[in-house]
Amino acid sequence: EPEVTQTPSHQVTQMGQEVILRCVPISNHLYFYWYRQILGQKVEFLVSFYNNEISEKSEIFDDQFSVERPDGSNFTLKIRSTKLEDSAMYFCASSVGASESQYFGPGTRLTVL
Amino acid sequence: RKEVEQDPGPFNVPEGATVAFNCTYSNSASQSFFWYRQDCRKEPKLLMSVYSSGNEDGRFTAQLNRASQYISLLIRDSKLSDSATYLCVVNRRGSNYKLTFGKGTLLTVNP
Protein backbone atom coordinates (compact mmCIF):
# COMPACT_ATOMS: atom_id res chain seq x y z
CA GLU A 1 0.00 0.00 0.00
CA PRO A 2 1.48 3.38 -0.98
CA GLU A 3 2.33 5.65 1.90
CA VAL A 4 3.71 9.08 2.68
CA THR A 5 7.29 9.01 3.92
CA GLN A 6 9.15 11.66 5.90
CA THR A 7 12.78 12.29 6.82
CA PRO A 8 14.35 12.68 9.27
CA SER A 9 12.26 11.02 11.97
CA HIS A 10 13.86 13.25 14.60
CA GLN A 11 15.72 16.55 14.17
CA VAL A 12 17.46 18.40 16.97
CA THR A 13 18.60 21.95 16.26
CA GLN A 14 19.77 25.08 18.01
CA MET A 15 17.52 28.12 18.21
CA GLY A 16 18.09 30.39 15.21
CA GLN A 17 19.23 27.59 12.90
CA GLU A 18 17.50 26.68 9.65
CA VAL A 19 15.90 23.26 9.26
CA ILE A 20 14.46 21.49 6.24
CA LEU A 21 11.94 18.73 6.73
CA ARG A 22 11.42 16.37 3.82
CA CYS A 23 8.41 14.43 2.63
CA VAL A 24 7.65 12.11 -0.26
CA PRO A 25 3.88 12.17 -0.86
CA ILE A 26 1.93 9.29 -2.39
CA SER A 27 2.85 9.23 -6.07
CA ASN A 28 -0.52 9.91 -7.75
CA HIS A 29 -1.58 12.55 -5.21
CA LEU A 30 -1.79 16.17 -6.31
CA TYR A 31 -2.38 18.04 -3.04
CA PHE A 32 0.23 18.29 -0.32
CA TYR A 33 0.02 19.59 3.22
CA TRP A 34 2.01 20.28 6.34
CA TYR A 35 0.52 20.06 9.83
CA ARG A 36 2.12 20.29 13.22
CA GLN A 37 1.28 18.94 16.65
CA ILE A 38 2.81 20.40 19.77
CA LEU A 39 3.08 17.76 22.49
CA GLY A 40 -0.27 17.28 24.20
CA GLN A 41 -2.13 19.56 21.81
CA LYS A 42 -4.26 19.07 18.73
CA VAL A 43 -3.05 18.71 15.16
CA GLU A 44 -2.88 22.14 13.47
CA PHE A 45 -2.90 22.99 9.78
CA LEU A 46 0.10 24.91 8.47
CA VAL A 47 -0.09 25.02 4.68
CA SER A 48 -1.47 23.34 1.59
CA PHE A 49 0.24 23.18 -1.81
CA TYR A 50 -1.14 22.43 -5.25
CA ASN A 51 0.11 22.96 -8.76
CA ASN A 52 3.42 24.31 -7.47
CA GLU A 53 1.95 27.03 -5.34
CA ILE A 54 0.54 27.57 -1.87
CA SER A 55 -3.25 27.12 -1.85
CA GLU A 56 -3.91 28.11 1.73
CA LYS A 57 -1.87 28.85 4.83
CA SER A 58 -2.61 29.39 8.48
CA GLU A 59 -1.57 32.27 10.70
CA ILE A 60 1.15 30.00 12.11
CA PHE A 61 2.79 29.85 8.67
CA ASP A 62 4.62 33.18 8.84
CA ASP A 63 7.64 34.47 6.89
CA GLN A 64 9.93 32.06 8.72
CA PHE A 65 8.26 29.13 6.94
CA SER A 66 8.44 28.15 3.29
CA VAL A 67 7.51 25.11 1.24
CA GLU A 68 8.89 23.77 -1.99
CA ARG A 69 8.48 20.89 -4.37
CA PRO A 70 12.03 20.80 -5.74
CA ASP A 71 11.47 17.78 -8.00
CA GLY A 72 8.73 15.36 -8.97
CA SER A 73 8.69 13.48 -5.71
CA ASN A 74 9.86 15.56 -2.74
CA PHE A 75 7.92 18.18 -0.79
CA THR A 76 9.85 20.19 1.78
CA LEU A 77 9.13 22.50 4.70
CA LYS A 78 11.84 24.98 5.61
CA ILE A 79 11.97 26.92 8.85
CA ARG A 80 14.47 29.73 8.40
CA SER A 81 15.31 30.66 11.97
CA THR A 82 13.91 28.20 14.47
CA LYS A 83 12.42 29.28 17.77
CA LEU A 84 11.88 27.23 20.92
CA GLU A 85 8.16 27.23 20.25
CA ASP A 86 8.69 25.52 16.88
CA SER A 87 9.40 22.30 18.79
CA ALA A 88 6.64 19.94 17.66
CA MET A 89 5.83 16.94 15.54
CA TYR A 90 5.53 17.96 11.89
CA PHE A 91 3.31 15.81 9.70
CA CYS A 92 3.22 15.84 5.92
CA ALA A 93 0.01 14.69 4.22
CA SER A 94 -1.24 14.23 0.69
CA SER A 95 -4.53 13.69 -1.09
CA VAL A 96 -5.76 12.94 -4.59
CA GLY A 97 -8.19 15.85 -4.63
CA ALA A 98 -8.85 18.98 -2.59
CA SER A 99 -11.66 17.57 -0.46
CA GLU A 100 -10.54 13.95 -0.57
CA SER A 101 -9.13 11.98 2.36
CA GLN A 102 -5.69 13.09 3.44
CA TYR A 103 -3.04 10.51 4.28
CA PHE A 104 -0.36 11.37 6.78
CA GLY A 105 3.31 10.51 6.97
CA PRO A 106 4.93 9.24 10.20
CA GLY A 107 6.12 12.72 11.14
CA THR A 108 9.36 14.46 12.01
CA ARG A 109 9.89 15.32 15.65
CA LEU A 110 11.62 18.71 15.75
CA THR A 111 13.35 19.70 18.97
CA VAL A 112 14.70 23.25 19.20
CA LEU A 113 17.20 23.82 22.01
CA ARG B 1 -16.68 28.27 20.61
CA LYS B 2 -14.05 25.80 19.41
CA GLU B 3 -14.35 24.87 15.75
CA VAL B 4 -14.36 21.14 16.52
CA GLU B 5 -15.20 19.95 20.00
CA GLN B 6 -15.01 16.39 21.31
CA ASP B 7 -15.73 14.54 24.54
CA PRO B 8 -12.61 15.18 26.63
CA GLY B 9 -12.45 11.60 27.89
CA PRO B 10 -10.51 9.54 28.64
CA PHE B 11 -12.62 6.43 28.18
CA ASN B 12 -11.65 3.16 29.85
CA VAL B 13 -13.71 0.17 28.75
CA PRO B 14 -13.43 -3.62 28.98
CA GLU B 15 -12.88 -5.73 25.89
CA GLY B 16 -16.14 -6.39 24.10
CA ALA B 17 -17.77 -3.15 25.24
CA THR B 18 -19.53 -0.70 22.95
CA VAL B 19 -18.16 2.82 23.09
CA ALA B 20 -19.48 6.04 21.56
CA PHE B 21 -17.59 9.20 20.68
CA ASN B 22 -19.33 12.51 20.17
CA CYS B 23 -18.20 15.57 18.28
CA THR B 24 -19.72 18.94 17.42
CA TYR B 25 -18.51 21.46 14.90
CA SER B 26 -19.23 25.17 14.87
CA ASN B 27 -18.93 26.08 11.19
CA SER B 28 -22.11 25.24 9.27
CA ALA B 29 -20.11 25.50 6.03
CA SER B 30 -18.22 22.34 6.96
CA GLN B 31 -18.35 19.98 4.05
CA SER B 32 -16.43 16.77 4.69
CA PHE B 33 -16.13 14.84 7.90
CA PHE B 34 -13.74 12.16 9.05
CA TRP B 35 -12.69 10.09 12.01
CA TYR B 36 -8.99 9.50 12.38
CA ARG B 37 -7.21 7.49 15.06
CA GLN B 38 -3.84 8.39 16.49
CA ASP B 39 -1.63 6.07 18.47
CA CYS B 40 0.75 7.60 20.98
CA ARG B 41 3.39 9.74 19.20
CA LYS B 42 2.31 8.46 15.78
CA GLU B 43 0.61 10.02 12.80
CA PRO B 44 -3.18 10.37 12.47
CA LYS B 45 -4.55 7.47 10.45
CA LEU B 46 -7.82 7.72 8.57
CA LEU B 47 -10.42 5.47 10.16
CA MET B 48 -13.41 6.44 8.06
CA SER B 49 -15.13 9.25 6.24
CA VAL B 50 -18.57 10.22 7.55
CA TYR B 51 -21.46 10.54 5.13
CA SER B 52 -24.82 12.21 5.61
CA SER B 53 -26.67 8.89 5.43
CA GLY B 54 -24.39 7.35 8.03
CA ASN B 55 -21.95 4.60 7.24
CA GLU B 56 -20.57 1.44 8.72
CA ASP B 57 -17.28 -0.37 8.39
CA GLY B 58 -17.24 -3.62 10.31
CA ARG B 59 -17.45 -2.80 14.00
CA PHE B 60 -17.36 0.95 13.35
CA THR B 61 -20.42 3.11 12.64
CA ALA B 62 -20.30 6.83 11.92
CA GLN B 63 -23.25 9.20 11.92
CA LEU B 64 -23.63 12.82 10.84
CA ASN B 65 -26.40 15.22 11.78
CA ARG B 66 -25.93 18.41 9.78
CA ALA B 67 -28.85 20.18 11.44
CA SER B 68 -27.29 19.71 14.88
CA GLN B 69 -23.72 19.95 13.55
CA TYR B 70 -22.98 16.71 15.32
CA ILE B 71 -20.85 13.70 14.39
CA SER B 72 -20.58 10.40 16.20
CA LEU B 73 -18.52 7.23 16.08
CA LEU B 74 -19.64 3.95 17.60
CA ILE B 75 -17.26 1.06 18.16
CA ARG B 76 -18.88 -2.27 18.89
CA ASP B 77 -17.16 -5.30 20.44
CA SER B 78 -14.08 -3.26 21.26
CA LYS B 79 -10.65 -4.91 21.01
CA LEU B 80 -7.40 -4.19 22.83
CA SER B 81 -6.05 -2.89 19.51
CA ASP B 82 -8.74 -0.19 19.43
CA SER B 83 -6.87 1.62 22.22
CA ALA B 84 -5.89 4.98 20.70
CA THR B 85 -6.94 8.63 20.54
CA TYR B 86 -9.91 9.20 18.24
CA LEU B 87 -9.87 12.46 16.33
CA CYS B 88 -12.91 14.17 14.86
CA VAL B 89 -11.90 16.08 11.73
CA VAL B 90 -13.80 18.47 9.46
CA ASN B 91 -13.04 20.11 6.15
CA ARG B 92 -14.80 23.39 5.46
CA ARG B 93 -16.47 24.35 2.18
CA GLY B 94 -14.42 27.12 0.64
CA SER B 95 -11.38 25.78 2.41
CA ASN B 96 -11.09 22.43 0.77
CA TYR B 97 -7.46 22.21 1.62
CA LYS B 98 -7.49 22.50 5.36
CA LEU B 99 -8.48 19.84 7.86
CA THR B 100 -9.54 21.09 11.27
CA PHE B 101 -8.95 18.62 14.08
CA GLY B 102 -10.59 18.18 17.42
CA LYS B 103 -8.33 17.58 20.37
CA GLY B 104 -9.25 13.91 20.44
CA THR B 105 -10.65 11.42 22.92
CA LEU B 106 -8.35 8.80 24.40
CA LEU B 107 -9.74 5.29 24.51
CA THR B 108 -8.17 2.50 26.53
CA VAL B 109 -9.61 -0.98 26.11
CA ASN B 110 -8.74 -3.21 29.05
CA PRO B 111 -8.45 -7.02 29.05
Interface residues (C-beta under 8 A of the other chain):
Chain A: Y31 Y33 Y35 Q41 K42 V43 E44 F45 S48 Y50 S55 E56 S58 M89 F91 A98 S99 S101 Q102 Y103 F104 G105 P106 G107 R109
Chain B: Q31 S32 F34 Q38 R41 K42 E43 P44 K45 L46 S49 L87 N91 S95 N96 Y97 K98 L99 T100 F101 G102 K103 G104
